[in-house]
């Protein structure tokens, strides 16, 4: 790989090894350890390099697109006069999201099949590994839209198809929520001052799955299956929300002591809106379904469902208020100076989108024109943000270089640093 590091007298150490690809074959007297044969240099182009540098953060594109589809479908029910237009738009975004998720998933499978070493490198990276949590969250938006669009249109066994998809999402979400934080404890080298809100990504996956459980329970014909889904979703909520609050407390301490994150990752300050918005939305959806299902299945007490419904709304409004705090911090942070475009900009759409869903649902349950109008304004803002971020991503794919895996670049830098140190010792 073309090494970017600078060494005394302008020397640029390279690797020598008979198995190294052509750009690495130049002899190097510094004794630098050879870079792997499979590593494609940065000065090369082509589909193989794209696949090799395709990180899990690309699933954030599916998350952002999916929440736009969900919001447009929600607005179509909120405004009957515009139902046809908004529903058509939501279906278009739904189809686009299915395509995006499928492409990202296929390329990811190719990456770890063709270059198995990238899997271990990615898991050991303290940031990139956390983006594995975006995969089940992106899939959850597809499930929600499948329930909203395909189940009413196709009927038949589609509710159980959606239920099966949800269980897959649950398994992957739980794996991310438990395994990735444990990776942080055992494999990653983390420092408090470099912490970002990306720590929340694998945890929020369980909260998103819980919210989808409330959506799934509404369309299951068997009330006992719906009951299983509701109880499982409450467990998922309990796994995700308290852990997210712990991480947010640590993150607030990091911001107070070490100030705002660097401009390159400043957009991550919006991520705390995710657990607050989706956690509140999940509490309300599960409460609504509990009020319907618990009496039918004679679960606990005749009033148990109604109690959970009221508690769900109370929990949602409190979490919504806490979300306002983080929304202020986020807007105040990004307004201080300009920040470069990167994949982190997709962190705008999903957190604000789920906070918007919570806002709209609160307005529907009260009912309240204030929350309905505010939710509409936020929904329009999310759609506009999606257009801006999608345009920036497309431009950088065509004219820039959006395919860079930090774990691979860091491996090259370590080899370069070893070579530089040895060259200085030999000098």
C-alpha positions as CSV (number, residue, x, y, z in Angstrom):
1,X,0.0,0.0,0.0
2,X,1.2,3.5,-0.6
3,X,2.4,4.6,2.8
4,X,1.6,8.2,3.8
5,X,4.0,8.5,6.7
6,X,6.9,10.9,6.6
7,X,10.4,9.8,7.8
8,X,13.6,11.8,8.2
9,X,15.2,12.9,4.9
10,X,12.0,12.2,3.1
11,X,12.6,8.4,3.2
12,X,9.5,6.3,2.5
13,X,10.0,2.8,3.7
14,X,8.3,0.0,1.8
15,X,8.0,-3.8,2.2
16,X,9.9,-6.5,0.5
17,X,8.3,-9.9,0.2
18,X,7.9,-12.2,-2.7
19,X,4.2,-12.6,-1.9
20,X,3.4,-8.9,-1.8
21,X,1.4,-7.3,-4.6
22,X,3.2,-5.2,-7.2
23,X,3.0,-1.8,-5.4
24,X,4.7,-3.3,-2.4
25,X,7.5,-5.1,-4.2
26,X,10.1,-2.3,-4.1
27,X,12.9,-3.2,-1.7
28,X,13.1,-1.6,1.7
29,X,16.2,-1.6,3.7
30,X,14.4,-0.4,6.8
31,X,13.3,-3.9,7.7
32,X,9.6,-3.0,7.7
33,X,7.4,-6.0,8.3
34,X,5.7,-7.0,5.0
35,X,2.1,-5.9,4.5
36,X,-0.3,-8.7,3.7
37,X,-0.6,-9.9,0.2
38,X,-4.3,-9.4,0.1
39,X,-4.1,-5.7,1.2
40,X,-5.0,-3.5,-1.8
41,X,-3.0,-0.2,-1.9
42,X,-4.8,3.2,-1.6
43,X,-3.6,4.3,-5.0
44,X,-5.5,1.6,-6.7
45,X,-9.1,1.7,-7.8
46,X,-11.7,-0.9,-8.7
47,X,-14.4,-3.1,-7.3
48,X,-12.1,-5.2,-5.2
49,X,-10.8,-2.2,-3.3
50,X,-14.3,-1.0,-2.7
51,X,-15.3,-4.4,-1.3
52,X,-12.2,-4.6,0.9
53,X,-12.8,-1.1,2.4
54,X,-16.6,-1.5,2.8
55,X,-17.2,-0.9,6.5
56,X,-20.4,-1.7,8.5
57,X,-21.1,2.1,8.8
58,X,-22.8,1.8,5.4
59,X,-25.8,0.2,7.1
60,X,-26.4,3.7,8.5
61,X,-27.6,4.7,5.0
62,X,-30.3,2.0,5.3
63,X,-31.3,3.3,8.7
64,X,-31.6,6.9,7.5
65,X,-33.6,5.9,4.4
66,X,-35.8,3.6,6.3
67,X,-36.8,6.1,8.9
68,X,-37.8,8.5,6.1
69,X,-40.1,5.9,4.7
70,X,-41.6,5.3,8.1
71,X,-42.1,9.0,8.7
72,X,-43.8,9.6,5.3
73,X,-46.1,6.7,5.9
74,X,-47.0,8.1,9.4
75,X,-47.7,11.5,7.8
76,X,-50.0,9.9,5.2
77,X,-52.2,8.7,8.1
78,X,-51.9,12.0,9.9
79,X,-53.0,14.0,6.9
80,X,-55.8,12.2,5.0
81,X,-56.0,14.9,2.4
82,X,-52.4,14.1,1.3
83,X,-52.7,10.4,1.9
84,X,-52.1,9.2,-1.7
85,X,-49.1,11.4,-2.4
86,X,-47.4,10.7,0.9
87,X,-48.1,7.0,0.8
88,X,-46.6,6.8,-2.7
89,X,-43.5,8.6,-1.5
90,X,-43.2,6.2,1.5
91,X,-43.4,3.2,-0.8
92,X,-40.7,4.6,-3.0
93,X,-38.4,5.1,0.0
94,X,-39.3,1.7,1.2
95,X,-38.3,0.1,-2.1
96,X,-35.1,2.2,-2.2
97,X,-34.3,1.1,1.4
98,X,-34.7,-2.6,0.5
99,X,-32.3,-2.1,-2.4
100,X,-29.8,-0.2,-0.3
101,X,-29.9,-2.8,2.5
102,X,-29.6,-5.7,0.1
103,X,-26.6,-4.1,-1.7
104,X,-24.8,-3.3,1.5
105,X,-25.5,-6.7,3.0
106,X,-24.2,-8.5,-0.2
107,X,-21.1,-6.4,-0.4
108,X,-20.4,-7.0,3.3
109,X,-20.7,-10.8,2.8
110,X,-18.3,-10.5,-0.1
111,X,-15.9,-8.5,2.0
112,X,-15.6,-11.1,4.8
113,X,-15.7,-14.0,2.4
114,X,-13.0,-12.7,0.0
115,X,-10.9,-11.1,2.8
116,X,-11.5,-13.0,6.0
117,X,-8.8,-11.1,7.9
118,X,-10.9,-7.9,7.7
119,X,-13.5,-9.4,10.0
120,X,-11.1,-9.7,12.9
121,X,-9.5,-6.3,12.1
122,X,-13.0,-4.7,12.1
123,X,-14.0,-6.3,15.4
124,X,-10.9,-5.1,17.1
125,X,-11.4,-1.5,15.9
126,X,-12.9,0.5,18.7
127,X,-15.2,2.5,16.4
128,X,-15.9,0.6,13.3
129,X,-17.0,-2.5,15.2
130,X,-19.7,-0.5,16.9
131,X,-21.4,0.2,13.6
132,X,-22.4,-3.5,13.4
133,X,-25.4,-2.3,15.4
134,X,-26.7,-0.3,12.5
135,X,-27.4,-3.5,10.5
136,X,-30.3,-4.8,12.7
137,X,-31.6,-1.2,13.0
138,X,-31.7,-0.8,9.2
139,X,-33.4,-4.2,8.9
140,X,-36.0,-3.1,11.6
141,X,-37.1,-0.2,9.4
142,X,-37.7,-2.7,6.5
143,X,-39.8,-4.9,8.9
144,X,-41.9,-1.9,10.0
145,X,-42.6,-0.8,6.4
146,X,-43.3,-4.4,5.4
147,X,-46.0,-4.5,8.1
148,X,-47.4,-1.1,7.0
149,X,-47.4,-1.7,3.2
150,X,-47.1,-5.4,2.4
151,X,-49.2,-7.1,5.1
152,X,-52.4,-5.1,4.3
153,X,-51.9,-5.5,0.5
154,X,-50.9,-9.2,0.4
155,X,-52.6,-10.7,3.5
156,X,-52.4,-14.4,3.9
157,X,-49.4,-15.5,6.0
158,X,-47.5,-12.2,5.7
159,X,-48.0,-11.3,9.4
160,X,-46.1,-14.4,10.3
161,X,-43.5,-13.7,7.7
162,X,-43.0,-10.3,9.4
163,X,-42.9,-12.1,12.8
164,X,-40.1,-14.4,11.5
165,X,-38.2,-11.4,10.2
166,X,-38.6,-9.7,13.6
167,X,-37.2,-12.7,15.5
168,X,-34.1,-12.6,13.3
169,X,-33.7,-9.0,14.1
170,X,-34.1,-9.7,17.8
171,X,-31.3,-12.3,17.8
172,X,-28.9,-10.0,15.9
173,X,-29.8,-7.0,18.1
174,X,-29.2,-9.0,21.3
175,X,-25.9,-10.3,20.0
176,X,-24.8,-6.7,19.2
177,X,-26.1,-5.3,22.5
178,X,-24.2,-7.9,24.6
179,X,-21.2,-8.9,22.5
180,X,-20.0,-5.6,21.3
181,X,-19.9,-3.9,24.7
182,X,-18.0,-7.0,26.0
183,X,-15.6,-6.5,23.1
184,X,-15.0,-3.0,24.4
185,X,-14.2,-4.4,27.8
186,X,-11.8,-7.1,26.6
187,X,-10.4,-6.2,23.2
188,X,-10.6,-2.5,22.5
189,X,-8.2,0.2,23.7
190,X,-10.5,3.0,24.7
191,X,-9.8,6.4,26.3
192,X,-12.3,8.6,28.0
193,X,-11.2,11.7,26.1
194,X,-11.7,10.1,22.7
195,X,-15.1,8.6,23.5
196,X,-18.0,9.4,21.1
197,X,-21.7,8.7,21.3
198,X,-21.1,5.8,18.8
199,X,-20.9,3.7,22.0
200,X,-24.7,3.8,21.9
201,X,-25.0,2.1,18.4
202,X,-25.0,-1.6,19.5
203,X,-27.2,-0.8,22.5
204,X,-29.9,1.1,20.6
205,X,-30.4,-2.0,18.4
206,X,-32.4,-3.7,21.2
207,X,-34.5,-0.6,21.7
208,X,-35.3,-0.5,18.0
209,X,-36.2,-4.2,18.1
210,X,-38.5,-3.5,21.0
211,X,-40.3,-0.7,19.2
212,X,-40.7,-3.0,16.1
213,X,-42.2,-5.6,18.5
214,X,-45.0,-3.2,19.3
215,X,-45.7,-2.8,15.5
216,X,-45.6,-6.6,14.9
217,X,-47.9,-7.4,17.9
218,X,-50.6,-5.2,16.3
219,X,-50.9,-7.5,13.2
220,X,-50.5,-11.0,14.7
221,X,-53.9,-12.8,14.5
222,X,-53.2,-15.0,17.5
223,X,-53.3,-13.0,20.7
224,X,-51.0,-15.4,22.5
225,X,-48.3,-14.9,19.8
226,X,-48.9,-11.1,20.3
227,X,-48.4,-11.6,24.0
228,X,-45.1,-13.4,23.6
229,X,-44.0,-10.6,21.3
230,X,-45.0,-7.9,23.8
231,X,-43.2,-9.5,26.7
232,X,-40.1,-10.2,24.7
233,X,-40.1,-6.5,23.6
234,X,-40.4,-5.3,27.2
235,X,-37.3,-7.4,28.0
236,X,-35.5,-5.9,25.0
237,X,-36.5,-2.5,26.2
238,X,-35.1,-3.3,29.6
239,X,-31.8,-4.5,28.1
240,X,-31.3,-1.4,26.0
241,X,-32.7,1.7,27.7
242,X,-30.9,1.4,31.1
243,X,-27.6,0.6,29.5
244,X,-28.0,3.5,27.1
245,X,-28.7,5.8,30.0
246,X,-25.4,4.6,31.7
247,X,-23.5,5.3,28.5
248,X,-25.1,8.7,28.2
249,X,-24.0,9.6,31.7
250,X,-20.4,8.6,30.9
251,X,-20.7,10.6,27.6
252,X,-21.9,13.7,29.4
253,X,-19.0,13.5,31.8
254,X,-16.6,13.1,28.8
255,X,-18.1,16.3,27.2
256,X,-17.9,18.2,30.4
257,X,-14.3,17.3,31.1
258,X,-12.8,17.0,27.7
259,X,-15.1,19.4,25.8
260,X,-16.8,18.8,22.4
261,X,-15.7,16.0,20.0
262,X,-13.5,16.9,17.0
263,X,-15.2,18.4,14.0
264,X,-14.8,15.2,12.1
265,X,-17.1,13.3,14.5
266,X,-19.2,16.3,15.8
267,X,-22.3,14.9,14.2
268,X,-22.2,12.0,16.7
269,X,-23.7,14.4,19.3
270,X,-27.1,13.7,17.8
271,X,-26.9,9.9,18.6
272,X,-28.3,10.2,22.2
273,X,-31.6,11.3,20.6
274,X,-31.9,7.7,19.3
275,X,-32.5,5.9,22.6
276,X,-34.6,8.7,24.0
277,X,-36.9,8.9,20.9
278,X,-37.1,5.2,20.1
279,X,-37.3,4.3,23.8
280,X,-40.3,6.5,24.3
281,X,-41.9,5.4,21.1
282,X,-41.4,1.7,22.1
283,X,-42.9,2.3,25.5
284,X,-46.1,3.8,24.0
285,X,-46.5,1.2,21.2
286,X,-46.0,-1.7,23.7
287,X,-48.5,0.0,26.1
288,X,-51.1,0.3,23.4
289,X,-50.8,-3.3,22.5
290,X,-50.7,-4.4,26.1
291,X,-54.0,-2.6,26.7
292,X,-55.5,-4.7,23.8
293,X,-53.8,-8.1,24.3
294,X,-53.6,-8.5,28.1
295,X,-57.4,-8.6,28.7
296,X,-57.9,-11.0,25.8
297,X,-55.3,-13.4,27.2
298,X,-56.2,-12.8,30.8
299,X,-52.7,-11.9,31.7
300,X,-51.9,-10.7,35.2
301,X,-54.8,-8.4,36.2
302,X,-57.8,-7.1,34.2
303,X,-56.4,-3.6,34.5
304,X,-52.7,-4.6,33.8
305,X,-52.9,-3.6,30.1
306,X,-54.4,-0.1,30.9
307,X,-51.8,0.5,33.6
308,X,-49.0,-0.4,31.1
309,X,-50.6,1.9,28.6
310,X,-50.6,4.9,31.0
311,X,-47.1,4.1,32.3
312,X,-45.9,3.8,28.6
313,X,-47.1,7.3,27.9
314,X,-45.6,8.7,31.1
315,X,-42.3,7.1,30.3
316,X,-42.4,8.4,26.7
317,X,-43.1,12.0,27.7
318,X,-40.3,12.0,30.3
319,X,-37.8,10.5,27.8
320,X,-39.0,13.0,25.2
321,X,-38.2,15.8,27.6
322,X,-34.7,14.3,28.2
323,X,-34.3,14.1,24.5
324,X,-34.9,17.9,24.2
325,X,-31.9,18.4,26.4
326,X,-29.7,16.4,24.0
327,X,-31.3,18.0,21.0
328,X,-30.2,21.4,22.4
329,X,-26.7,20.1,23.1
330,X,-26.4,18.7,19.6
331,X,-27.7,21.8,17.7
332,X,-25.5,24.1,19.9
333,X,-22.5,21.9,19.2
334,X,-22.7,21.8,15.4
335,X,-23.6,25.6,15.2
336,X,-20.2,26.6,16.6
337,X,-18.2,26.0,13.4
338,X,-18.2,24.2,10.0
339,X,-17.6,20.5,9.9
340,X,-16.5,18.2,6.9
341,X,-18.8,15.9,5.1
342,X,-18.3,12.2,5.9
343,X,-20.4,9.1,6.6
344,X,-21.1,10.4,10.1
345,X,-23.6,12.8,8.6
346,X,-26.0,9.9,8.4
347,X,-26.1,10.3,12.2
348,X,-28.4,13.2,11.6
349,X,-31.3,11.3,10.1
350,X,-32.2,8.3,12.2
351,X,-31.9,9.8,15.7
352,X,-33.9,12.8,14.7
353,X,-36.3,10.6,12.9
354,X,-37.1,8.3,15.8
355,X,-37.4,11.4,18.1
356,X,-40.0,12.7,15.5
357,X,-41.9,9.4,15.6
358,X,-42.1,9.7,19.4
359,X,-43.3,13.3,19.1
360,X,-46.1,12.4,16.6
361,X,-47.2,9.4,18.7
362,X,-47.4,11.5,21.8
363,X,-49.6,13.9,19.8
364,X,-51.8,11.2,18.6
365,X,-52.4,9.6,22.0
366,X,-53.1,12.9,23.9
367,X,-54.4,14.1,21.3
368,X,-52.4,17.4,20.9
369,X,-52.1,19.8,17.9
370,X,-48.8,21.1,19.4
371,X,-47.1,17.7,19.2
372,X,-48.7,16.9,15.8
373,X,-47.5,20.1,14.3
374,X,-44.1,19.9,15.9
375,X,-43.8,16.3,14.7
376,X,-44.7,17.4,11.2
377,X,-42.0,20.1,11.1
378,X,-39.4,17.7,12.4
379,X,-40.5,15.1,9.8
380,X,-40.1,17.6,7.0
381,X,-36.7,18.5,8.4
382,X,-35.6,14.8,8.4
383,X,-36.7,14.4,4.8
384,X,-34.7,17.5,3.8
385,X,-31.7,16.3,5.8
386,X,-31.9,13.0,4.0
387,X,-31.8,14.8,0.6
388,X,-28.7,16.8,1.6
389,X,-26.8,13.8,3.0
390,X,-27.8,11.5,0.1
391,X,-26.6,14.1,-2.4
392,X,-23.3,14.6,-0.5
393,X,-22.8,10.8,-0.3
394,X,-23.5,10.3,-4.0
395,X,-21.1,13.2,-4.9
396,X,-18.3,11.8,-2.8
397,X,-18.8,8.2,-4.2
398,X,-18.5,9.6,-7.7
399,X,-15.8,12.3,-7.3
400,X,-14.3,11.6,-3.9
401,X,-13.2,8.5,-1.9
402,X,-15.9,7.3,0.4
403,X,-14.4,3.8,0.7
404,X,-11.7,3.9,3.4
405,X,-11.6,1.3,6.2
406,X,-9.9,2.8,9.2
407,X,-8.8,-0.6,10.5
408,X,-6.8,-1.2,7.3
409,X,-5.3,2.2,7.2
410,X,-4.2,1.9,10.8
411,X,-2.6,-1.5,10.1
412,X,-0.6,0.2,7.4
413,X,0.4,3.1,9.7
414,X,1.6,0.7,12.4
415,X,3.8,-1.1,9.8
416,X,5.1,2.3,8.7
417,X,5.8,3.4,12.3
418,X,7.8,0.2,12.9
419,X,9.8,0.8,9.8
420,X,10.5,4.5,10.7
421,X,11.6,3.5,14.2
422,X,14.0,0.9,12.9
423,X,15.4,3.2,10.2
424,X,16.1,5.8,12.9
425,X,17.9,3.2,15.0
426,X,20.0,2.0,12.1
427,X,20.9,5.6,11.1
